[in-house]
Amino acid sequence: MNIVFIISDTLRREYLGCYGNSWIQTPNLDMFAREALVFDKTYTGSFPTIPNRNDIMSGRYAFHAQGWAPLPKGTIVVQELLRRAGYVTMLITDHTQMLAPGMNYHQGFSGHQWIRGQCSDRYITDPVPIKYPCDPKKLRQPERLVEPHLRNVWYRRQESDYFVCQTMRRAMNWLERNYTHEKFMLYIDTFDVHEPWDPPRWYVDLYDPGYEGEEVIYPRYDYSGYLTEAELRHVRALYAGEITMLDRWVGFLLQKIKDLGIWDDTAIFFTTDHGWYHGEHGYIGKHTVLEPKKGWPLYEEICHIPLIAKIPGLDKGKRVNLLNQPTDLMPTLLDLADVPAPKNLHGRSMLPALRGEEESIRDIAVASPTLSDDPETRVYSTVTDGEWTLVYAGNLAEPELYHLPSDPKQRRNVLEENRDVARDLIEKYIKTLREIGTSERRLRLRMPKEDMRLGS
């Protein structure tokens, strides 16, 4: 069968209607969800953006060893294995971080297209006037990140000029020319809805009409007190507008697949890499860059992500309670194509469980930034079995434990009355780190404090 894989950057799971949102318009993804499987227990693995792509393409975690880095040459990736099996594999993306010189995330594809100009892409050099939309102190790295963006979009005049629109249009054009291949995989990576957030005004007015204050299009990653309530509400509106625009153009793509008559023969996946804090837990952003040695916990808003998949031959409109991670996507895609998976993967195919042949594919999910060799750098990993979630930084911070069914927003740390649960999750976490090849030095730094010793 054909495969279309779509990933949107920085998309909050609970901001989609199919995951319970009632105020953001996502009619096309909601309609897609009614024709697909909706996964309720998908958690990111290696965090953030680039490590996540490594997980997806290689089926192996990156957080324990390399983190944010180029895709190593010679890495066995899903697109290359499919290509060897006769698939035409195509990457269409506006994701500068993936295709910047040396990053190598186009490795193994039959072809790739890069829509230039997203965010800090060193693309447009024209001497156009630059005007910040707000006090630059409220922006994240205004000279390095915001100024290039403002220069790159200076000539933008209509909705179809926006990056997600260009990306989806390129994908639709490619499908029109290539849908008659015997089999293909189209991998679409749109950097939206990652900041900066500046969608057309009509999308923003859906959520915060009449606003006349500063527009913080790329908020500084920091504690949330630097924005007023009105500014923070408008930031959410900017983000919501981006989501609705994404939904509109993904909808056009899905309709194109139907128009070409290949809908029933095509598996379609839609997901993201992580979410974003809009003031929850006192944070704005997704991680700290101001205090790099302290780290931020990866709560549900960041690490619990959407996954919607239409797989020919499987049920439509069904909720799936299967704990899974991005590393499980590579073996799943290979399984769909009847291509043998390499034996050294960290992920497992979800198909046997989706067909009712297995109950689960993993007992825990681990979401984590790159583990550090520095004994003074605090790195929080999130460890969950889908019911209990442990926020854990080794011996550099007291663990936090949350019971998700009764406390989905993680407002009450129940570690003290459930230390046996925490110990069990730590034991499974350490076991996972050993199994995926974490260095002994990094393992030692992840061992628990005395009062949480394993087996005590």
N, C-alpha and C positions, 0 to 999 in steps of 0.2 A: 504494500500500500504506500501511498505518498504520505509525507510528513511535513506539516507546517508548524514551526516552533516560534512562538512570539514571547519575548521578554521585555517588560517595561521596567525602567529603573525607579526605585524609591516609591513604590506604590503601596500605600497602607491597605491592608486586607479589609479592615472593617469600614473602609470608605467606598466599597462596592455594594450595590444593592443586593446582590446574591449572597453577600455575607452579612446582611442585616442593616445596611445603611438606609436611612429614610430621607436624607436631605440633599444628597448629591445625585445628579442624573447620570445613570450609566445604563440606559435601556438596551444597548447592543450587547454588552457583556452579560447582562442579566438574561437576555434572550438566548445567547450562546450557552449560558449555564443550564437553561432548561432543555437543551439538546445535548448536554454533555454530562460528565461526572464532575462534581464539585468536592474537592478534597478539604476536609475540615481540620486536619492535623498535619499540615505541611510546615516545616520549620527550616529556616535558612541554616546553612552550615558554616562555611568559611565566610567571614565578614571583613570588609564590605564588598564593593562592586567587582573589582578584578578577581579577588580570590573566589568569589561566587562563580564567575564564568569558568574558572579553572575546574571547580567542582562539577559543573554541568557537563563540560566537554570531556573531561577525563574520567569521571566517575570516581575520583579520588579526592579526599580532603586536601586543602592547601594550608589550613590555619596552623597546623602543627609544625610545618617545616619552612615554607617559603613566603606565604602571605602575599602582599601586593608586589607582584613581580611579573616579568614576561612569561608567556607560556614556554616552558623549556623546549628547545628543539628536540625532536624525537619522541615527545609525549604522544602516547596513543590516545587519539581523540575520536569521538563518535562520528564526526563528519568524514574522517579519513577511512574508517572502517566501513561506513556505508558506501563511500565512493568506490572502495575496492570491490564491494559487492554489487556494483553496477548502478548505484544511485548517482544522479546528478545532484551535487550538494552546493547550495548557494547561500552566501552570507550577504544580507543587505542591512546596513546599519548607519546610524549617524553618531555612533559612540566613539568619540575621540580617544578616550582612554584605552580602548581595546586595540585601536589601529594606529596609535601614535608610533613613531619610529622605534623599532625594536621590540614592541609588545607582542607581536606574533600571534594574535588570536584569530587571524585569518588562516592559520595553518591547517592544511588538510582539506580545504574546500575546493571544489571544482572551479569556483569563481567567487569574487566578492565585489561589492559596490560600497563606497564610503561617501555618504552625504556630508560634505564639509561644513564647518562653522559652528558646531555646538560648543557652547560654554567657552572654555579657555583655548580652543583650537587656534593655533597660530596661522591664521588664514587671511583675513582682510587687514591690509596695512594702510588703507586710504586715510588721509588726514581729515576724517569727519569729526564734527563736534561731539564731545562726550559730555553728557549731563546725567549725573546720578539721580535716581528717582527718590532718594531719601538721604539722610545724613550718612555718609560713608562709614561712620563708626558702627552703624547697625548692620553693615554688610560683611560677609565673609570674604576676606582678602580682596578688597575692591580693585586694587590695581592689577593683581594677577588673574582674578577670575571674572570680575564683573566688567571691567573695561574691555577686554577682548570680546566678550559677548555683545556688548552694546555696539562695538564696531562691526562685528560679524553680521548683526541683524539690521544694520542701518538702512539697507535697501529693501527690507521686507515691507510689502504693501498690502498683501491679502492673505487670507487664511491658508491658502495652499502653499504659501511661502514658508510657513512654520515647519519646524524640523520633523515633528511626528507626521505631519501631512506629507512632506516630501518622502519620508521613509516608506509610508504605506503606499503612496502612489508608485514609487519605484518597485515595490513588491508586487503590486497589481500588474504593472507593465511587464515585469518578468514572468509572471504567471501566464499572461496572455501569449507570450512568445514561447513558453516552455512547458505548458501544461500537457502537451502530447508526449512528453518523455515517458518511457515505460514506467519509471519510478524516480521520484526526486525527494530531496529534503530541502526545504526553504527555511533558513534560520534568520529571523527578523529580530534585531536588537535595537529598540528605540530608547534613547537616553531619557526622553520624557517618561515619567513626570518628575524627574530629578530637577532640582532648582538649577538655574534661575526660573522663576515663575512669572511669566508675562504673556499670558494668552490674550487673544483678542478681547476687547472690552466687553463684548456682549456675553462672553462666557463668565467673566468676573461679576457682571451685574446680575447674573442669576442668583448669586449668593451674598452679595454685599452692595446692593444698589445705593447710589447717592454718596458713597464714601468720597471724601475730599482730602484726606490726610496723606502722609507719606506712604509710598509703596515700597515695602521692604522685600524686594524680589529674590534676594539671596541672603537670608538671615544668617547672622553670625552664630556659629555653634557655641552656645553658652547657656548659663542659667537664665531662666526666662524673664527675669525682672526688668531687662532693658527695653522691652516693648510694652506699650500701653495696651489695655484691653482692646481698644478699638484697632490698634495696629495688628495685634495678634489675631483678632477676628478677621481682619482683611487678609492677613497672610494665609489663613485657612481658606478664604474665598479664592485667592489666587491659585492655591494648590487644587482646590475643588474644580476651578475652571479648567486647569490643565487636564484633570482626570476626565472631565466631560468631553473635552476636545479629543483626547486619546480614544475614548469610547466611540466617538463619532467616526473616526478614521479607521479604527479596528473594525467597526461595523461595515464600512465600505469594502474592506479587504475580505471579510467573511462573505459578504454578498457576491463579490467577484468569484470566490471559490464555487459558490452555488451556480452562478451564471455560466461558468465554464463546464458545468456538468460533472465535476470531480468531487463533490461534497461527500458522497457516500463511500468514496474510495480513499479518503484522506483523513489521517489522524491529525488533530489540531490541539496543540498545547498552548496555554496562556499562563504566565507566571511573572514573578518579580524577584529581586534579589534581597530586599529588606524594606522596612518602613522608615518612619521619621517621627520625631517627637514635636508636637505642636503645643508644648507647655505641660504635657503629662510628666509626672514625677519631677516637675520643676525644670525640665530641659527644653531647649530648642535646638534642633539638629539631630544628628544620629550618633555622634561620638565627640569626645572632647579633643580639640586641637590646642586649646589654651593651656591645659594642664596635662600634657601627654603621659606623665608617669602615674596619674591617678585613675584614668579610665572611667568609662560610664558603663553601668549594667545594660545588658540587652534584654529589656522587658518585652512583653507581648507586642507592643506597638512597633518594635523593630524586627523581632525574629519570627513572629508568627505570620506567615505569608500566604497569599492566595495561590492556588493551583486549580485550573479548570482544564479538563481534557476531554475531547470528543474522540472516542476510539471506536472505529467500525466494529460491529459485532458485540459491543458491550452496551449496558443499559444507558438510557437517556434520563436526564433530570434526577439523578441519584446522588445522595450525599454519601461520601466515602469517609469512614472513620479510621483510616489506615495511617499510622504514624510514618512519615516519610520525609526525605530531604533531597536537595538538589543532586547529590551524588547518586541517587537512585534513578535519575532521569536517563543518564547515558545507557545503563543496562536495559532500562525499559524500552527505549527507542530501538536498541539493537534487537531486543526480543520481538518487537513489533515487525521488524524487517526480517526476522528469522536469520539473524547474523549472530554467530557465537560471540559471547562476551569474553574479554580477557579474564584471566583467573585471579589477578591481583587487585581487583577493584574493591573500594570501600563501600560502594552502593550495591543494591540488589534490585532486580527487576520487580516491578509492582504487578505485572500481569498475572502471575499465579494467584496472588491474593485477590485481585480484581475478578478473577474467574471463579473464586470460591475454593481454590485448591489449597490455599494456606490462610491462616488467620492473621499473620503479621509478617513483616520483613525485618523489623528491628525492635528492640525493647526500649531504647532511648534515642533521642536526637540531641546532638551537640551543636550549638551555635557559638562561634567564637571569633574574635579578632585573632591576629597572629600571636601565638604564644611567644613570650619574650625570654631571652637568656639573662636579662638583667634582674637580679633579685629584688630590686627596689621599684620595678615597674609593675603596676597592678593591672592585670588583664582579666576581665570578667568573662567567664564562659557561662552560657546558659545550658542547663542539662534538664531535659524534660522527658517524662514517659507519657505525656499527653494528659495526665491528670495532675501530677505534682511537677512543679518547676523549681529547680535550684539555681540560684545566681551565685556563682562561685569564683573566687580569686585565689585559691590556695591559702597560704597562711598570711596573706597580706590584708585580708579583710574578713570579718565575720560573715559566714554564708547567710543568704536569705532564702527562705522556703515559702512557696505559695501553693495553695490548693485552688487550681483553676476553676473547677465547676462551681465552687462557692464564692470565689474571689477573682473573677476574670480580669479585673483591672489592677490586680496585684497591689492592693492597698494595705494588706495585713500580713506581716511576716509571721509565720506560725512555726518558726524553727524550734523554739524552746519546747513546745509540746509534741514535736514530731521529729526528734533527732534521729530516731531509727530510720525514718524515711530518708532523711538527708544523708545518713551514712550509706544507705543502700545506693542512692544516686551517685554519691562520690565514688563508691567502689566500682560501679558500672562505668563511670566516666574515666577513671584511671585505667580500667581494663581496656576501654576503647582506645585511649591514648597509646597504650602498649601495642595493641593490635595494628594500629595504623602506622607505627614506626616512629613515634616521638622519641627524641633524644633523651638519654638518661638525665642530662642536666635540666632540661625543661620538665621532665617528669618529677624530679626532686622538688622543683619550685611549685609544683601543683599539689604536693602532698598536703593533707589537712593539718590544722593545728591540733595540739595535744588532746583537747577535749572532744575532737571529732575523729579520733584515730579509728581506722578501719578495724573491725572485729572487737572493739572495746565494749 
